[in-house]
């Protein structure tokens, strides 16, 4: 698939000598949803702020649709929409006017019918003549999305879109993001909610301390880096593991009523068949079996801890 | 050139004026009217003519300049500082807009607001004192030049300010005293010789006298020196703003 954003060896050192980004290289594919995952201060916002032209990079280059973000800033910025993390809005303005203002800033002729459609899609049409300070936090966040969409961008950056948003609104937001992707928009979102990345992202890029730790498809990442665990419940508690089962590195749980076995799903032989065979031979009687998959959260915590 | 962006910024700023009509128009009109009532009509009636005009008429150019300078500076300083304060500046920085287009939008709107206030003050003055403008085109030229120059200066202050206190420091502590001590209410000749010499280091003296010359054809300073000093300050402001914007001081990190 064609790359829409290409980041090459991007670094940023702020005036206070804090290095927010260290040699980041990342390609973002057209029409995908990619989640930039990382703890607070990891460098996620710095990265998208550089791409959008708000922060000046120290070194490296970024292209959007093959145009350099500095030399061809007019072309790249006109392709990009940005939803910032903070609710940065002028509180005394009216919703419709404020969204139209953003469209003008991006060099587009007024288009009231488009603004109407965007506001209706985001359930804001009823509030078009309201002042921004009359809106709830969730509505303000939707106004920010409306502003970012007002100039019909092909790449949309969402910086912590569900920060401080309740569960119901978060689900709505995810649906809006999915609908946008279906309409052809490439979505780059930063989040520290693993659940969010798992729910909507095609790919995940984990960033910590300014370094890109891993980039992979969400499902492949879970498959390749995650472990599966087989939990076997026994009919009778055991005091110790039979010697025949020692080679499996089993863990006795639940006062001897369960044992767990970790295996790698990607390997050719998981060892499950032979384990069950050996258990049968040792006379252990099984009550139930279940498997558990380590979540993206486990993988994320492990990656960040290693870093 | 991104004309739609210039238009968007310009009307966005003008809209702020409409929303705060009391602060933008009424406040300067009321305070200037009070000056005309106190100094022009009440005290002015007891003061002899200066440069061949009544005292009330004499102070019109000075008070006009006082308002134009303070309004131009505060309009544009606030115009750029407020989005910085609320964080909404991000959308201007992230938009496909050049520094020049940003300046034209913000400074153009600020200068327009000041010009509107200036014209209203002139109309207000005509109710209190006899108003005579000998060189109306020159007066209009100086009016526009002053609005643009000091709007640019205010824009620079707004860019560099990190809090409301810094925003107020230059207009309150520097500009207002310079205008009052710049011959807005008296002629330089009325001062002792030493203070006359000191006054020539006050740049506002040249502005007020330039404006006064356009009204009455007489002033303490040659009109060409006034125009040259105003244009010189305009160029200094353009260079200052260009450097600050290009380096991203106060906006980008």
Interface residues (C-beta under 8 A of the other chain):
Chain A: X14 X15 X52 X53 X54 X55 X56 X73 X74 X75 X76 X77 X78 X80 X82 X84 X86 X88 X89 X90 X91 X92 X93 X97 X101 X102 X103 X104 X105 X106 X107 X108 X109 X147
Chain B: X2 X3 X4 X5 X7 X8 X9 X12 X15 X19 X82 X83 X86 X87 X88 X90 X91 X92 X93 X94 X95 X96 X97 X98 X248 X252 X253
